[in-house]
Amino acid sequence: MCGAATMPGLGGVNLSEDGVSAADADHGGPRSVARLLALFDRLAVAPEGMSLADLSAALEAPKSSLLNLLRPLVAEGYVVHDGSTYHLGPSMFRLAASVLSSWNFPRLVRPFLTELSLRTAETAVLSRLDRRAEVVTYVEIIEGPHPVRYHIPVGTTRPILSTAAGKIMLAHADPGWREAFLRKTRFPVRGIVPVTRAALLEELDQVRSEGVAISLDRHIPGVSAIAAPVFGVDGECVAALTIAGPSQRIRGALDALVATIRHVAARASGAISSAGASLDV
């Protein structure tokens, strides 16, 4: 016998075990999902809003079905109802801003990456954290001008704890996810100097406090790096900027490099927030 369950947040839609609602089972797929997207599409081009009757006619859907769809959207702030018309709500604009910031992310950050390389004369790297694969991915790279420089291809992945970028993003990650990740980590973490759990937790606290992660000859002899966080519109750490090069040069200019990467990363975060904020108007 096939069981059914009620999915929270979707107006009490009854789902069978294969995930198809009883109302949609005879129509070849979940119409409610397509209807939901069409609803947002219609409201996006209607700045004055639309009445329930207008939406019903535009979507060719019964008013009762639309009401079941609209109620949870209004409750969560994705749609606003002013008594006669429906408009897109603040939650939808925040979602749209996050999606657009992610889609435009390399374009938005690349000028700051270029500036970072020019100001430090070292290789500058933009990294993202892949939580599912638990790796750091290098998504943009500007190589430094020196004949002897740090070189690594775009698209390279590294274990989170083997890079300054990974530690800066781990330090600012959601505490629940971070703790789950650390529970799965085998300590001591191997490197030139093995790291215990207690030492790593202390280091992550220091990284959050100082706003940078510094790796001096930690994983590759002769190579050092400094990373700083890039924050998105909601204050979440969405990426890291890193400068990397021969340890002798990094160590010799450490204070100046730290100040520079902090400054550039803060401005990159501000640019992303401004891009998102402009969509919230």
N, C-alpha and C positions, 0 to 999 in steps of 0.2 A: 504494500500500500504506500502511495506517495504521500509524504508528509508535507506540510506547508508551514511557513514562518512569516511573521510580520517584521519588516525591516524598519527600524526606527528612523525618523527623520524624512520618510517619504510618504507621509500622509496615510500610513496604515496600509500600504500596498502589500497584498498577500503574494508571497513568492513560493513557487514550488521548489523542489530540491534541485532542479536544474537552473534556478535563478530567474525563471520567466514568470511574470505575474499572470494570475488567472485571467485578467481582462485582456492581456496581450497574447495569450497562448494561441488563439485562433488567427493571429495576424502575422505570423512569421517572425516575430521578434518583439523586443521591449519598446513599444511605441512611446511609452512615457519618457524614455531617455531622449528620443528624437524630438518629442514635443517640448521637453524642457529646454533643449538647445535652441529650438525654433522660437520659444518664448523669449529667451534672452536676446536672440537676434532681432526680434521685432521691437522689443523695448529699447534696444541700443540705438535704433534709428528713429525713436519717438521721444524727443526731449520733453514734450508736453505730457507724456504719459499716455496710457491707453486704458479705456474702460474694460470691464469684464466682457461686455457685449462686443466691443471692438476686437479683443483678443480671440473671442470665440469665433467670430467671423473670419479673422485673418488666419487662424490656425485650423479652421474647420473642425473644431472640437467642442463637445458639449460644455456648457457652463459649469455643470456639476463636476466634470472631470478636471477642468481648469482650477476650480476652487480647491479641490483636493491637492493639486500641484502647488498652488500659490500659497496656501496657508503655512506650510513649513518654511517656504522661502521667505515669507514676511517675518516669521518668528526668528529666523536666523539672520535677518538683515540683508539678504540678497535682493529682496524686492521690498519697496515701500508702498503702502496703500494709504492714500490721503483721504479716503472716504468715497471718492468717485473714480479715481484713476490709479493705475499702478505704474511705478517708475523703478528703474534699477536702483538698488540700495548701496550703502557704503561697503558692505561685505563684498559685493560683486566688483566694485571699483578697486578695492584692495587686492582682490584675486587677479583682476586684469592687470594691475600695476606689477604684481609679482611675476606674472607670466611674461609680460612684455620686457621687464628688466632682465629676466633670465634669457629670453630670446635674443635681446640686444646686448647681452653682457660683454662678450669679447669686444664689440665695437665701442661700447661705453668706456671700457677699462684700458683699451690699447694705448690711448694717448698718455695715460699715467704710467703705463709700463715702459713706453718709450722714454718718457721724462726720467723715470727711475734709472734706466740704463745710461742715459746721457749724463745725469748728475753724478753717478757713482763710477762710471766707466767700467761697470761689471755687467755680467749677464743677468737680465731680469726675467722672472718667470711668474706667470699667472697660473695658479693651481685651483682645482675644485676638489671637494671631498665626495667620493662615491661611497655612500653609507652602505649600500647593498653589497658591493664587492669589498668594502673595507679597505680601500686604497686611495691614494692621492693621484690625480691625473693632471699632467701638465698640458694646459689647453692653449697657451700663448707663450712665446719665448722671443725675447729680443737679446741677441748676443752682444756681449761687450766688445770694445774695439781692440783690446790687447791681443797680440799673437798667441799668448798663453792665456786661455780663458776657459770657463766652464762651458761645456757643450753637451746638449742632450736634445733628442728629437721631440717635437710636439707630439702629444699622444702617449708619451711614456707614462707608465704607472709605477708607483712605489708603495711599499707598505707604509701605513700611517706613521708608525713610530720611528721610521728611518729617515725622516725629513723634518726640517724646521717648519715647513708649510703644514705638514701633517699634525705636528704638535700644536701649532697656533690654532688650527681649526678644531682639533680635539679639545683644546682648553676652553674654547668658546662654544662647543657643541651643546646640544640639549643634555642636561645632566643625566636623564634616564638612559638615553642612547649611549652616552659616554660610559656609564657604569656597566651597561650590558657588554659593551666592547671590551672593557678592562677585565670583566669576569672571564671572557674567552681568551684573554691574552696569556701566553705562557711566560712566566717570569723565572729568572731574569731575562730581559730582552737582550738578545745578542747584539754586539757591536764592538768597536775597539775597546770600549769600557762597558761591560754588562750593566744593565739598569734594573734595579729591583722595583717592585710595586710602590714601596714607600718613597723611594727616590723620585719615581716618575710623578706621583701625586704632588710631591713638594715642588717639582719643576713646573707642573701645570699651573699650580697656584702662583708661582713666580711669573710665569708667562702672562697670565691674566692680569696680574698687578702691573707688570712693566709694559705690556702691550706689544711685546716682540718675543720671538723665539730665536735663540742664537745657538747654532751648531758649529763648534770649532773642532775640526778634526774628529768628529764623533763617529762617522760612519764610513767615510772614505779618506784615507790618509792624504793630507795635503789640500783637501777641499773643505771650505767652510761656507756657511750660509746664514742669512738673517731673514726672518719672515715676519710679516705684520698682517693683521686681519683686515678684510674688506667686508663691511656690513651692508645689508640690504635695507629695503624700505621699512621693515618691521624690526630692525635691530638685530636680526639674525646674521651670524657670520656666514657669508655665502662664498667666500674665496679667500685666497691668501696671495699677497705679493711677496716675492723672494728675490734677494740679490745673492748671487753665488760666485765664488771665484777661488783662486789660490789662497790658501790660509795665510801666507805671509802678507799679502795685500790686505785681506779682510782684517786681520789682527792689527795691522799698522794704522788702520783708519776706522777702527771699530766704533768709537763714539760718534764720529761724523756720519758714518753709514747708518747707525741706529736712528739718529735724528732725522736723516733724510727719508728713510723708509717709513718712519712714523708719519711724517708730514705728507708724503705722497699718498700713502694708504688712507689717511684721514680725508684727503681731498677726493680720492676715488670713491670712498663711502658717501661723501656728500653729494657727488655727482649722481650716484645711483639713487639716493634718497630723493634728490630733486627731480629726477626723471620720473620716479614713481609718484611723487607728490603732485606733479603737474597733471597727472592723469586722474587724480582724485578730485580735482576742482569741479 
